[in-house]
Amino acid sequence: MKKLIWLIGTVLVAFFVYMVALPYLTFSQIKAAALENDSEVLSEKIDFTVLKQNLKEQLIEQVTNYKMSEMKDNPIGVLAIATVSVVVDGKVESYVSPAGLASLMEGKIPGEDESAEKGEPLKNAKYGFESAIEFSVSVPDDKGEEIRFILLRDGLDWKLENIVLPGSD
């Protein structure tokens, strides 16, 4: 009877350790897939529909706020704001590409400062659980702000569902 209790206890501890390690492993797989341009692995580990929508909302808000303050007295400003969605769609696609994800993991916004040399992905990154179903990885950018990757639990798996860009909190 004692052996059975020990066996059950060992299995439960092993399962708990596996569940805690799983988001770290998932993000490690996302990093490797982004660096190797492996879209198959990325499609398994990322909920692209949700991620794209979250990024689009952030970028539209950032651009709209910027344009509103810049063009508040300009009647053509309304037209410029109307085109924001089209511009943002292209940006979102570049962010969720393997190269874009690798740039974000280096703390760089894709398309900005292309002349800079490649950095080390996830350098000085902070990993942590936000809750039992949410895990985040924060990477500092060169301005001291953070890019946060948010993974949410999907059953026993974890999927990247959001990237919180600097200035979007």
VMD Tcl script that builds the backbone (N, CA, C; Angstrom):
set m [mol new atoms 507]
animate dup $m
set s [atomselect $m all]
$s set {name element resname resid chain x y z} {
  {N N MET 1 A 0.819 -1.193 0.000}
  {CA C MET 1 A 0.000 0.000 0.000}
  {C C MET 1 A 0.868 1.265 0.000}
  {N N LYS 2 A 1.967 1.245 0.796}
  {CA C LYS 2 A 2.840 2.408 0.846}
  {C C LYS 2 A 3.502 2.648 -0.511}
  {N N LYS 3 A 3.830 1.566 -1.199}
  {CA C LYS 3 A 4.450 1.711 -2.529}
  {C C LYS 3 A 3.481 2.371 -3.497}
  {N N LEU 4 A 2.225 2.022 -3.409}
  {CA C LEU 4 A 1.211 2.615 -4.288}
  {C C LEU 4 A 1.074 4.113 -4.005}
  {N N ILE 5 A 1.064 4.478 -2.750}
  {CA C ILE 5 A 0.962 5.889 -2.387}
  {C C ILE 5 A 2.185 6.648 -2.899}
  {N N TRP 6 A 3.375 6.070 -2.733}
  {CA C TRP 6 A 4.599 6.694 -3.235}
  {C C TRP 6 A 4.570 6.823 -4.755}
  {N N LEU 7 A 4.094 5.800 -5.409}
  {CA C LEU 7 A 4.003 5.824 -6.869}
  {C C LEU 7 A 3.045 6.916 -7.333}
  {N N ILE 8 A 1.884 6.992 -6.712}
  {CA C ILE 8 A 0.903 8.019 -7.080}
  {C C ILE 8 A 1.476 9.409 -6.795}
  {N N GLY 9 A 2.134 9.567 -5.648}
  {CA C GLY 9 A 2.753 10.845 -5.299}
  {C C GLY 9 A 3.826 11.243 -6.299}
  {N N THR 10 A 4.655 10.291 -6.687}
  {CA C THR 10 A 5.721 10.556 -7.657}
  {C C THR 10 A 5.137 10.961 -9.008}
  {N N VAL 11 A 4.108 10.274 -9.436}
  {CA C VAL 11 A 3.459 10.592 -10.713}
  {C C VAL 11 A 2.851 11.999 -10.658}
  {N N LEU 12 A 2.218 12.345 -9.548}
  {CA C LEU 12 A 1.613 13.669 -9.405}
  {C C LEU 12 A 2.672 14.767 -9.404}
  {N N VAL 13 A 3.779 14.549 -8.715}
  {CA C VAL 13 A 4.861 15.538 -8.685}
  {C C VAL 13 A 5.459 15.687 -10.081}
  {N N ALA 14 A 5.685 14.569 -10.768}
  {CA C ALA 14 A 6.240 14.617 -12.124}
  {C C ALA 14 A 5.290 15.366 -13.066}
  {N N PHE 15 A 3.997 15.126 -12.938}
  {CA C PHE 15 A 3.015 15.811 -13.774}
  {C C PHE 15 A 3.022 17.305 -13.486}
  {N N PHE 16 A 3.093 17.679 -12.206}
  {CA C PHE 16 A 3.130 19.086 -11.824}
  {C C PHE 16 A 4.375 19.767 -12.398}
  {N N VAL 17 A 5.525 19.126 -12.279}
  {CA C VAL 17 A 6.768 19.694 -12.820}
  {C C VAL 17 A 6.650 19.861 -14.339}
  {N N TYR 18 A 6.090 18.872 -15.004}
  {CA C TYR 18 A 5.898 18.942 -16.454}
  {C C TYR 18 A 4.984 20.110 -16.816}
  {N N MET 19 A 3.889 20.283 -16.068}
  {CA C MET 19 A 2.947 21.364 -16.364}
  {C C MET 19 A 3.587 22.741 -16.147}
  {N N VAL 20 A 4.455 22.853 -15.150}
  {CA C VAL 20 A 5.129 24.130 -14.901}
  {C C VAL 20 A 6.168 24.402 -15.982}
  {N N ALA 21 A 6.844 23.361 -16.445}
  {CA C ALA 21 A 7.901 23.529 -17.455}
  {C C ALA 21 A 7.350 23.719 -18.865}
  {N N LEU 22 A 6.139 23.312 -19.109}
  {CA C LEU 22 A 5.580 23.316 -20.463}
  {C C LEU 22 A 5.574 24.691 -21.148}
  {N N PRO 23 A 5.177 25.796 -20.491}
  {CA C PRO 23 A 5.214 27.080 -21.207}
  {C C PRO 23 A 6.644 27.516 -21.555}
  {N N TYR 24 A 7.612 27.178 -20.706}
  {CA C TYR 24 A 9.013 27.478 -21.016}
  {C C TYR 24 A 9.437 26.712 -22.269}
  {N N LEU 25 A 9.053 25.446 -22.329}
  {CA C LEU 25 A 9.384 24.616 -23.492}
  {C C LEU 25 A 8.685 25.133 -24.750}
  {N N THR 26 A 7.439 25.514 -24.614}
  {CA C THR 26 A 6.684 26.036 -25.755}
  {C C THR 26 A 7.336 27.294 -26.305}
  {N N PHE 27 A 7.711 28.208 -25.411}
  {CA C PHE 27 A 8.323 29.444 -25.899}
  {C C PHE 27 A 9.688 29.178 -26.510}
  {N N SER 28 A 10.407 28.221 -25.963}
  {CA C SER 28 A 11.697 27.831 -26.542}
  {C C SER 28 A 11.502 27.292 -27.964}
  {N N GLN 29 A 10.437 26.534 -28.169}
  {CA C GLN 29 A 10.134 26.010 -29.505}
  {C C GLN 29 A 9.745 27.143 -30.455}
  {N N ILE 30 A 9.006 28.130 -29.965}
  {CA C ILE 30 A 8.634 29.283 -30.792}
  {C C ILE 30 A 9.885 30.044 -31.203}
  {N N LYS 31 A 10.781 30.258 -30.255}
  {CA C LYS 31 A 12.032 30.968 -30.550}
  {C C LYS 31 A 12.828 30.234 -31.620}
  {N N ALA 32 A 13.023 28.919 -31.438}
  {CA C ALA 32 A 13.795 28.132 -32.401}
  {C C ALA 32 A 13.129 28.151 -33.778}
  {N N ALA 33 A 11.811 28.022 -33.809}
  {CA C ALA 33 A 11.091 28.012 -35.085}
  {C C ALA 33 A 11.198 29.366 -35.786}
  {N N ALA 34 A 11.136 30.456 -35.023}
  {CA C ALA 34 A 11.260 31.793 -35.625}
  {C C ALA 34 A 12.653 31.971 -36.219}
  {N N LEU 35 A 13.674 31.531 -35.503}
  {CA C LEU 35 A 15.043 31.685 -35.989}
  {C C LEU 35 A 15.339 30.781 -37.185}
  {N N GLU 36 A 14.669 29.629 -37.241}
  {CA C GLU 36 A 14.888 28.675 -38.338}
  {C C GLU 36 A 13.872 28.845 -39.470}
  {N N ASN 37 A 12.978 29.828 -39.336}
  {CA C ASN 37 A 11.948 30.085 -40.338}
  {C C ASN 37 A 11.048 28.861 -40.552}
  {N N ASP 38 A 10.697 28.194 -39.459}
  {CA C ASP 38 A 9.888 26.971 -39.502}
  {C C ASP 38 A 8.426 27.324 -39.250}
  {N N SER 39 A 7.704 27.612 -40.317}
  {CA C SER 39 A 6.309 28.048 -40.179}
  {C C SER 39 A 5.395 26.930 -39.684}
  {N N GLU 40 A 5.771 25.684 -39.896}
  {CA C GLU 40 A 4.942 24.567 -39.436}
  {C C GLU 40 A 4.881 24.531 -37.908}
  {N N VAL 41 A 6.036 24.641 -37.267}
  {CA C VAL 41 A 6.064 24.643 -35.797}
  {C C VAL 41 A 5.372 25.901 -35.269}
  {N N LEU 42 A 5.616 27.033 -35.917}
  {CA C LEU 42 A 4.965 28.271 -35.480}
  {C C LEU 42 A 3.448 28.150 -35.542}
  {N N SER 43 A 2.935 27.518 -36.585}
  {CA C SER 43 A 1.482 27.384 -36.707}
  {C C SER 43 A 0.898 26.489 -35.612}
  {N N GLU 44 A 1.700 25.578 -35.067}
  {CA C GLU 44 A 1.243 24.723 -33.972}
  {C C GLU 44 A 1.263 25.455 -32.635}
  {N N LYS 45 A 2.170 26.400 -32.485}
  {CA C LYS 45 A 2.404 27.035 -31.185}
  {C C LYS 45 A 1.813 28.433 -31.060}
  {N N ILE 46 A 1.271 28.964 -32.156}
  {CA C ILE 46 A 0.735 30.326 -32.153}
  {C C ILE 46 A -0.701 30.304 -32.670}
  {N N ASP 47 A -1.581 30.991 -31.968}
  {CA C ASP 47 A -2.946 31.192 -32.448}
  {C C ASP 47 A -2.914 32.481 -33.271}
  {N N PHE 48 A -2.630 32.329 -34.569}
  {CA C PHE 48 A -2.421 33.494 -35.437}
  {C C PHE 48 A -3.636 34.399 -35.527}
  {N N THR 49 A -4.831 33.845 -35.528}
  {CA C THR 49 A -6.037 34.664 -35.640}
  {C C THR 49 A -6.137 35.626 -34.459}
  {N N VAL 50 A -5.979 35.106 -33.258}
  {CA C VAL 50 A -6.078 35.932 -32.051}
  {C C VAL 50 A -4.891 36.888 -31.962}
  {N N LEU 51 A -3.684 36.387 -32.255}
  {CA C LEU 51 A -2.490 37.224 -32.181}
  {C C LEU 51 A -2.586 38.410 -33.140}
  {N N LYS 52 A -2.980 38.157 -34.374}
  {CA C LYS 52 A -3.103 39.240 -35.354}
  {C C LYS 52 A -4.141 40.270 -34.920}
  {N N GLN 53 A -5.265 39.808 -34.398}
  {CA C GLN 53 A -6.309 40.736 -33.955}
  {C C GLN 53 A -5.812 41.599 -32.794}
  {N N ASN 54 A -5.122 40.973 -31.835}
  {CA C ASN 54 A -4.593 41.730 -30.698}
  {C C ASN 54 A -3.569 42.770 -31.145}
  {N N LEU 55 A -2.667 42.382 -32.034}
  {CA C LEU 55 A -1.670 43.327 -32.545}
  {C C LEU 55 A -2.330 44.454 -33.331}
  {N N LYS 56 A -3.318 44.109 -34.142}
  {CA C LYS 56 A -4.012 45.111 -34.956}
  {C C LYS 56 A -4.683 46.155 -34.062}
  {N N GLU 57 A -5.341 45.703 -33.000}
  {CA C GLU 57 A -5.997 46.640 -32.086}
  {C C GLU 57 A -4.982 47.581 -31.434}
  {N N GLN 58 A -3.837 47.027 -31.003}
  {CA C GLN 58 A -2.805 47.856 -30.375}
  {C C GLN 58 A -2.263 48.898 -31.345}
  {N N LEU 59 A -1.924 48.442 -32.552}
  {CA C LEU 59 A -1.331 49.352 -33.531}
  {C C LEU 59 A -2.313 50.430 -33.986}
  {N N ILE 60 A -3.565 50.059 -34.179}
  {CA C ILE 60 A -4.575 51.059 -34.569}
  {C C ILE 60 A -4.706 52.106 -33.468}
  {N N GLU 61 A -4.736 51.681 -32.221}
  {CA C GLU 61 A -4.837 52.629 -31.114}
  {C C GLU 61 A -3.618 53.548 -31.065}
  {N N GLN 62 A -2.420 52.977 -31.205}
  {CA C GLN 62 A -1.204 53.795 -31.164}
  {C C GLN 62 A -1.179 54.811 -32.299}
  {N N VAL 63 A -1.448 54.353 -33.510}
  {CA C VAL 63 A -1.395 55.244 -34.671}
  {C C VAL 63 A -2.500 56.296 -34.588}
  {N N THR 64 A -3.687 55.897 -34.206}
  {CA C THR 64 A -4.799 56.833 -34.102}
  {C C THR 64 A -4.500 57.912 -33.064}
  {N N ASN 65 A -3.991 57.509 -31.903}
  {CA C ASN 65 A -3.647 58.497 -30.870}
  {C C ASN 65 A -2.578 59.457 -31.367}
  {N N TYR 66 A -1.580 58.946 -32.062}
  {CA C TYR 66 A -0.507 59.783 -32.590}
  {C C TYR 66 A -1.052 60.745 -33.637}
  {N N LYS 67 A -1.820 60.219 -34.574}
  {CA C LYS 67 A -2.352 61.058 -35.656}
  {C C LYS 67 A -3.341 62.093 -35.128}
  {N N MET 68 A -4.145 61.720 -34.145}
  {CA C MET 68 A -5.124 62.665 -33.595}
  {C C MET 68 A -4.420 63.857 -32.967}
  {N N SER 69 A -3.346 63.606 -32.238}
  {CA C SER 69 A -2.643 64.716 -31.603}
  {C C SER 69 A -1.892 65.553 -32.634}
  {N N GLU 70 A -1.414 64.903 -33.686}
  {CA C GLU 70 A -0.639 65.603 -34.707}
  {C C GLU 70 A -1.526 66.391 -35.665}
  {N N MET 71 A -2.701 65.866 -35.953}
  {CA C MET 71 A -3.546 66.471 -36.980}
  {C C MET 71 A -4.870 66.984 -36.424}
  {N N LYS 72 A -4.908 67.383 -35.175}
  {CA C LYS 72 A -6.183 67.773 -34.579}
  {C C LYS 72 A -6.829 68.974 -35.260}
  {N N ASP 73 A -6.034 69.854 -35.848}
  {CA C ASP 73 A -6.592 71.034 -36.504}
  {C C ASP 73 A -6.638 70.902 -38.023}
  {N N ASN 74 A -6.292 69.762 -38.539}
  {CA C ASN 74 A -6.223 69.557 -39.981}
  {C C ASN 74 A -7.432 68.738 -40.441}
  {N N PRO 75 A -8.262 69.281 -41.335}
  {CA C PRO 75 A -9.443 68.530 -41.791}
  {C C PRO 75 A -9.075 67.271 -42.582}
  {N N ILE 76 A -7.915 67.247 -43.172}
  {CA C ILE 76 A -7.488 66.057 -43.915}
  {C C ILE 76 A -7.064 64.946 -42.951}
  {N N GLY 77 A -6.848 65.300 -41.701}
  {CA C GLY 77 A -6.459 64.320 -40.689}
  {C C GLY 77 A -7.461 63.191 -40.549}
  {N N VAL 78 A -8.746 63.506 -40.712}
  {CA C VAL 78 A -9.787 62.484 -40.624}
  {C C VAL 78 A -9.577 61.431 -41.713}
  {N N LEU 79 A -9.223 61.877 -42.922}
  {CA C LEU 79 A -8.963 60.930 -44.014}
  {C C LEU 79 A -7.738 60.075 -43.716}
  {N N ALA 80 A -6.717 60.683 -43.139}
  {CA C ALA 80 A -5.504 59.938 -42.807}
  {C C ALA 80 A -5.814 58.851 -41.789}
  {N N ILE 81 A -6.640 59.176 -40.820}
  {CA C ILE 81 A -6.996 58.194 -39.801}
  {C C ILE 81 A -7.819 57.063 -40.411}
  {N N ALA 82 A -8.608 57.355 -41.423}
  {CA C ALA 82 A -9.416 56.328 -42.078}
  {C C ALA 82 A -8.544 55.282 -42.782}
  {N N THR 83 A -7.344 55.656 -43.185}
  {CA C THR 83 A -6.461 54.710 -43.884}
  {C C THR 83 A -5.586 53.902 -42.932}
  {N N VAL 84 A -5.697 54.170 -41.653}
  {CA C VAL 84 A -4.854 53.501 -40.664}
  {C C VAL 84 A -4.985 51.986 -40.741}
  {N N SER 85 A -6.186 51.492 -40.879}
  {CA C SER 85 A -6.418 50.044 -40.889}
  {C C SER 85 A -5.643 49.342 -41.996}
  {N N VAL 86 A -5.583 49.951 -43.162}
  {CA C VAL 86 A -4.857 49.360 -44.287}
  {C C VAL 86 A -3.366 49.278 -43.987}
  {N N VAL 87 A -2.815 50.340 -43.446}
  {CA C VAL 87 A -1.387 50.373 -43.114}
  {C C VAL 87 A -1.082 49.374 -42.007}
  {N N VAL 88 A -1.949 49.310 -41.007}
  {CA C VAL 88 A -1.733 48.421 -39.867}
  {C C VAL 88 A -1.761 46.955 -40.291}
  {N N ASP 89 A -2.620 46.597 -41.225}
  {CA C ASP 89 A -2.678 45.204 -41.683}
  {C C ASP 89 A -1.319 44.721 -42.186}
  {N N GLY 90 A -0.639 45.553 -42.954}
  {CA C GLY 90 A 0.690 45.192 -43.453}
  {C C GLY 90 A 1.705 45.069 -42.333}
  {N N LYS 91 A 1.624 45.967 -41.356}
  {CA C LYS 91 A 2.537 45.915 -40.200}
  {C C LYS 91 A 2.326 44.631 -39.414}
  {N N VAL 92 A 1.070 44.283 -39.172}
  {CA C VAL 92 A 0.760 43.080 -38.393}
  {C C VAL 92 A 1.349 41.854 -39.073}
  {N N GLU 93 A 1.206 41.766 -40.388}
  {CA C GLU 93 A 1.758 40.615 -41.115}
  {C C GLU 93 A 3.274 40.533 -40.950}
  {N N SER 94 A 3.947 41.680 -40.947}
  {CA C SER 94 A 5.404 41.657 -40.782}
  {C C SER 94 A 5.794 41.272 -39.354}
  {N N TYR 95 A 4.964 41.616 -38.388}
  {CA C TYR 95 A 5.264 41.279 -36.994}
  {C C TYR 95 A 5.125 39.780 -36.722}
  {N N VAL 96 A 4.158 39.134 -37.351}
  {CA C VAL 96 A 3.919 37.709 -37.054}
  {C C VAL 96 A 4.670 36.768 -37.990}
  {N N SER 97 A 5.494 37.310 -38.865}
  {CA C SER 97 A 6.346 36.467 -39.698}
  {C C SER 97 A 7.485 35.926 -38.837}
  {N N PRO 98 A 8.136 34.851 -39.255}
  {CA C PRO 98 A 9.279 34.352 -38.475}
  {C C PRO 98 A 10.348 35.420 -38.228}
  {N N ALA 99 A 10.674 36.203 -39.251}
  {CA C ALA 99 A 11.680 37.256 -39.084}
  {C C ALA 99 A 11.184 38.339 -38.123}
  {N N GLY 100 A 9.909 38.674 -38.205}
  {CA C GLY 100 A 9.333 39.668 -37.309}
  {C C GLY 100 A 9.334 39.202 -35.864}
  {N N LEU 101 A 8.968 37.947 -35.651}
  {CA C LEU 101 A 8.992 37.400 -34.296}
  {C C LEU 101 A 10.413 37.379 -33.738}
  {N N ALA 102 A 11.383 37.014 -34.581}
  {CA C ALA 102 A 12.785 37.002 -34.139}
  {C C ALA 102 A 13.229 38.412 -33.753}
  {N N SER 103 A 12.832 39.420 -34.532}
  {CA C SER 103 A 13.168 40.808 -34.200}
  {C C SER 103 A 12.546 41.215 -32.870}
  {N N LEU 104 A 11.280 40.877 -32.679}
  {CA C LEU 104 A 10.611 41.218 -31.429}
  {C C LEU 104 A 11.299 40.546 -30.238}
  {N N MET 105 A 11.770 39.314 -30.438}
  {CA C MET 105 A 12.467 38.607 -29.362}
  {C C MET 105 A 13.825 39.235 -29.052}
  {N N GLU 106 A 14.338 40.025 -29.988}
  {CA C GLU 106 A 15.586 40.760 -29.760}
  {C C GLU 106 A 15.311 42.118 -29.120}
  {N N GLY 107 A 14.032 42.446 -28.936}
  {CA C GLY 107 A 13.676 43.739 -28.370}
  {C C GLY 107 A 13.588 44.828 -29.413}
  {N N LYS 108 A 13.420 44.443 -30.680}
  {CA C LYS 108 A 13.347 45.406 -31.778}
  {C C LYS 108 A 11.992 45.309 -32.461}
  {N N ILE 109 A 11.504 46.442 -32.904}
  {CA C ILE 109 A 10.255 46.476 -33.665}
  {C C ILE 109 A 10.598 46.182 -35.121}
  {N N PRO 110 A 9.955 45.193 -35.746}
  {CA C PRO 110 A 10.249 44.880 -37.153}
  {C C PRO 110 A 10.079 46.093 -38.051}
  {N N GLY 111 A 11.040 46.276 -38.940}
  {CA C GLY 111 A 10.986 47.385 -39.889}
  {C C GLY 111 A 11.663 48.646 -39.399}
  {N N GLU 112 A 11.969 48.716 -38.124}
  {CA C GLU 112 A 12.659 49.883 -37.578}
  {C C GLU 112 A 14.123 49.540 -37.372}
  {N N ASP 113 A 15.002 50.447 -37.686}
  {CA C ASP 113 A 16.438 50.302 -37.458}
  {C C ASP 113 A 16.986 49.026 -38.115}
  {N N GLU 114 A 16.675 48.870 -39.414}
  {CA C GLU 114 A 17.127 47.690 -40.159}
  {C C GLU 114 A 18.643 47.618 -40.281}
  {N N SER 115 A 19.320 48.761 -40.147}
  {CA C SER 115 A 20.768 48.767 -40.306}
  {C C SER 115 A 21.484 48.187 -39.099}
  {N N ALA 116 A 20.783 48.099 -37.984}
  {CA C ALA 116 A 21.426 47.598 -36.763}
  {C C ALA 116 A 21.743 46.116 -36.900}
  {N N GLU 117 A 22.811 45.723 -36.245}
  {CA C GLU 117 A 23.199 44.316 -36.296}
  {C C GLU 117 A 22.227 43.487 -35.477}
  {N N LYS 118 A 22.209 42.210 -35.801}
  {CA C LYS 118 A 21.321 41.298 -35.100}
  {C C LYS 118 A 21.721 41.207 -33.641}
  {N N GLY 119 A 20.729 41.211 -32.791}
  {CA C GLY 119 A 20.965 41.056 -31.369}
  {C C GLY 119 A 20.728 39.611 -30.952}
  {N N GLU 120 A 20.849 39.396 -29.686}
  {CA C GLU 120 A 20.610 38.061 -29.151}
  {C C GLU 120 A 19.152 37.946 -28.734}
  {N N PRO 121 A 18.403 37.024 -29.328}
  {CA C PRO 121 A 16.998 36.874 -28.956}
  {C C PRO 121 A 16.851 36.531 -27.468}
  {N N LEU 122 A 15.905 37.172 -26.850}
  {CA C LEU 122 A 15.541 36.937 -25.452}
  {C C LEU 122 A 16.639 37.277 -24.461}
  {N N LYS 123 A 17.563 38.156 -24.865}
  {CA C LYS 123 A 18.601 38.601 -23.936}
  {C C LYS 123 A 17.925 39.407 -22.821}
  {N N ASN 124 A 18.255 39.082 -21.593}
  {CA C ASN 124 A 17.693 39.727 -20.403}
  {C C ASN 124 A 16.177 39.550 -20.291}
  {N N ALA 125 A 15.647 38.484 -20.876}
  {CA C ALA 125 A 14.211 38.233 -20.807}
  {C C ALA 125 A 13.804 37.793 -19.404}
  {N N LYS 126 A 12.582 38.157 -19.043}
  {CA C LYS 126 A 11.997 37.725 -17.771}
  {C C LYS 126 A 10.813 36.823 -18.096}
  {N N TYR 127 A 10.800 35.667 -17.461}
  {CA C TYR 127 A 9.744 34.687 -17.663}
  {C C TYR 127 A 8.918 34.582 -16.391}
  {N N GLY 128 A 7.623 34.384 -16.537}
  {CA C GLY 128 A 6.824 34.191 -15.334}
  {C C GLY 128 A 5.371 33.902 -15.612}
  {N N PHE 129 A 4.746 33.265 -14.639}
  {CA C PHE 129 A 3.319 32.984 -14.700}
  {C C PHE 129 A 2.560 34.209 -14.210}
  {N N GLU 130 A 1.568 34.633 -14.966}
  {CA C GLU 130 A 0.674 35.709 -14.547}
  {C C GLU 130 A -0.502 35.107 -13.787}
  {N N SER 131 A -0.879 33.891 -14.171}
  {CA C SER 131 A -1.943 33.135 -13.512}
  {C C SER 131 A -1.755 31.671 -13.923}
  {N N ALA 132 A -2.683 30.823 -13.531}
  {CA C ALA 132 A -2.584 29.405 -13.872}
  {C C ALA 132 A -2.742 29.163 -15.367}
  {N N ILE 133 A -3.331 30.133 -16.080}
  {CA C ILE 133 A -3.549 29.943 -17.513}
  {C C ILE 133 A -2.796 30.945 -18.377}
  {N N GLU 134 A -2.013 31.825 -17.757}
  {CA C GLU 134 A -1.296 32.851 -18.522}
  {C C GLU 134 A 0.173 32.885 -18.113}
  {N N PHE 135 A 1.026 32.900 -19.127}
  {CA C PHE 135 A 2.475 32.926 -18.929}
  {C C PHE 135 A 3.032 34.033 -19.805}
  {N N SER 136 A 3.981 34.807 -19.295}
  {CA C SER 136 A 4.524 35.887 -20.112}
  {C C SER 136 A 6.042 35.861 -20.147}
  {N N VAL 137 A 6.557 36.358 -21.257}
  {CA C VAL 137 A 7.993 36.532 -21.452}
  {C C VAL 137 A 8.172 37.992 -21.826}
  {N N SER 138 A 8.963 38.723 -21.032}
  {CA C SER 138 A 9.198 40.145 -21.270}
  {C C SER 138 A 10.623 40.362 -21.729}
  {N N VAL 139 A 10.772 41.076 -22.850}
  {CA C VAL 139 A 12.084 41.367 -23.416}
  {C C VAL 139 A 12.255 42.881 -23.446}
  {N N PRO 140 A 13.334 43.406 -22.843}
  {CA C PRO 140 A 13.536 44.855 -22.880}
  {C C PRO 140 A 13.994 45.317 -24.263}
  {N N ASP 141 A 13.512 46.498 -24.658}
  {CA C ASP 141 A 14.007 47.081 -25.907}
  {C C ASP 141 A 15.130 48.060 -25.572}
  {N N ASP 142 A 15.659 48.733 -26.567}
  {CA C ASP 142 A 16.799 49.631 -26.330}
  {C C ASP 142 A 16.407 50.919 -25.601}
  {N N LYS 143 A 15.111 51.169 -25.421}
  {CA C LYS 143 A 14.645 52.353 -24.705}
  {C C LYS 143 A 14.263 52.032 -23.258}
  {N N GLY 144 A 14.461 50.783 -22.854}
  {CA C GLY 144 A 14.123 50.380 -21.493}
  {C C GLY 144 A 12.681 49.953 -21.311}
  {N N GLU 145 A 11.915 49.969 -22.387}
  {CA C GLU 145 A 10.532 49.491 -22.322}
  {C C GLU 145 A 10.527 48.004 -22.630}
  {N N GLU 146 A 9.395 47.352 -22.416}
  {CA C GLU 146 A 9.335 45.911 -22.615}
  {C C GLU 146 A 8.362 45.509 -23.711}
  {N N ILE 147 A 8.747 44.464 -24.416}
  {CA C ILE 147 A 7.857 43.769 -25.338}
  {C C ILE 147 A 7.469 42.484 -24.613}
  {N N ARG 148 A 6.155 42.286 -24.415}
  {CA C ARG 148 A 5.691 41.115 -23.662}
  {C C ARG 148 A 5.001 40.126 -24.586}
  {N N PHE 149 A 5.439 38.891 -24.510}
  {CA C PHE 149 A 4.822 37.788 -25.229}
  {C C PHE 149 A 3.921 37.064 -24.236}
  {N N ILE 150 A 2.647 36.907 -24.584}
  {CA C ILE 150 A 1.683 36.294 -23.682}
  {C C ILE 150 A 1.249 34.945 -24.246}
  {N N LEU 151 A 1.496 33.899 -23.469}
  {CA C LEU 151 A 1.046 32.563 -23.823}
  {C C LEU 151 A -0.137 32.215 -22.931}
  {N N LEU 152 A -1.166 31.628 -23.524}
  {CA C LEU 152 A -2.321 31.176 -22.756}
  {C C LEU 152 A -2.439 29.666 -22.876}
  {N N ARG 153 A -2.876 29.074 -21.765}
  {CA C ARG 153 A -3.026 27.623 -21.746}
  {C C ARG 153 A -4.252 27.246 -22.552}
  {N N ASP 154 A -4.082 26.209 -23.373}
  {CA C ASP 154 A -5.151 25.676 -24.208}
  {C C ASP 154 A -5.203 24.174 -23.931}
  {N N GLY 155 A -5.964 23.786 -22.916}
  {CA C GLY 155 A -5.945 22.392 -22.475}
  {C C GLY 155 A -4.613 22.125 -21.788}
  {N N LEU 156 A -3.860 21.175 -22.294}
  {CA C LEU 156 A -2.526 20.904 -21.761}
  {C C LEU 156 A -1.445 21.645 -22.539}
  {N N ASP 157 A -1.804 22.264 -23.654}
  {CA C ASP 157 A -0.845 22.994 -24.480}
  {C C ASP 157 A -0.867 24.477 -24.129}
  {N N TRP 158 A 0.159 25.175 -24.588}
  {CA C TRP 158 A 0.247 26.617 -24.454}
  {C C TRP 158 A 0.397 27.206 -25.845}
  {N N LYS 159 A -0.254 28.354 -26.081}
  {CA C LYS 159 A -0.166 29.019 -27.381}
  {C C LYS 159 A 0.106 30.506 -27.178}
  {N N LEU 160 A 0.932 31.040 -28.066}
  {CA C LEU 160 A 1.184 32.482 -28.076}
  {C C LEU 160 A -0.052 33.154 -28.651}
  {N N GLU 161 A -0.675 34.043 -27.859}
  {CA C GLU 161 A -1.903 34.695 -28.296}
  {C C GLU 161 A -1.826 36.221 -28.307}
  {N N ASN 162 A -0.759 36.765 -27.714}
  {CA C ASN 162 A -0.654 38.215 -27.712}
  {C C ASN 162 A 0.789 38.638 -27.566}
  {N N ILE 163 A 1.114 39.749 -28.164}
  {CA C ILE 163 A 2.403 40.411 -27.980}
  {C C ILE 163 A 2.054 41.840 -27.621}
  {N N VAL 164 A 2.418 42.255 -26.413}
  {CA C VAL 164 A 2.113 43.609 -25.960}
  {C C VAL 164 A 3.323 44.479 -26.290}
  {N N LEU 165 A 3.105 45.421 -27.192}
  {CA C LEU 165 A 4.165 46.302 -27.658}
  {C C LEU 165 A 4.379 47.468 -26.699}
  {N N PRO 166 A 5.561 48.064 -26.692}
  {CA C PRO 166 A 5.799 49.231 -25.840}
  {C C PRO 166 A 4.781 50.328 -26.142}
  {N N GLY 167 A 4.270 50.958 -25.111}
  {CA C GLY 167 A 3.298 52.017 -25.280}
  {C C GLY 167 A 1.869 51.534 -25.425}
  {N N SER 168 A 1.648 50.224 -25.261}
  {CA C SER 168 A 0.300 49.684 -25.432}
  {C C SER 168 A -0.361 49.282 -24.121}
  {N N ASP 169 A 0.317 49.465 -23.021}
  {CA C ASP 169 A -0.245 49.020 -21.737}
  {C C ASP 169 A -1.428 49.822 -21.316}
}
mol reanalyze $m
mol bondsrecalc $m
mol representation Tube
mol addrep $m
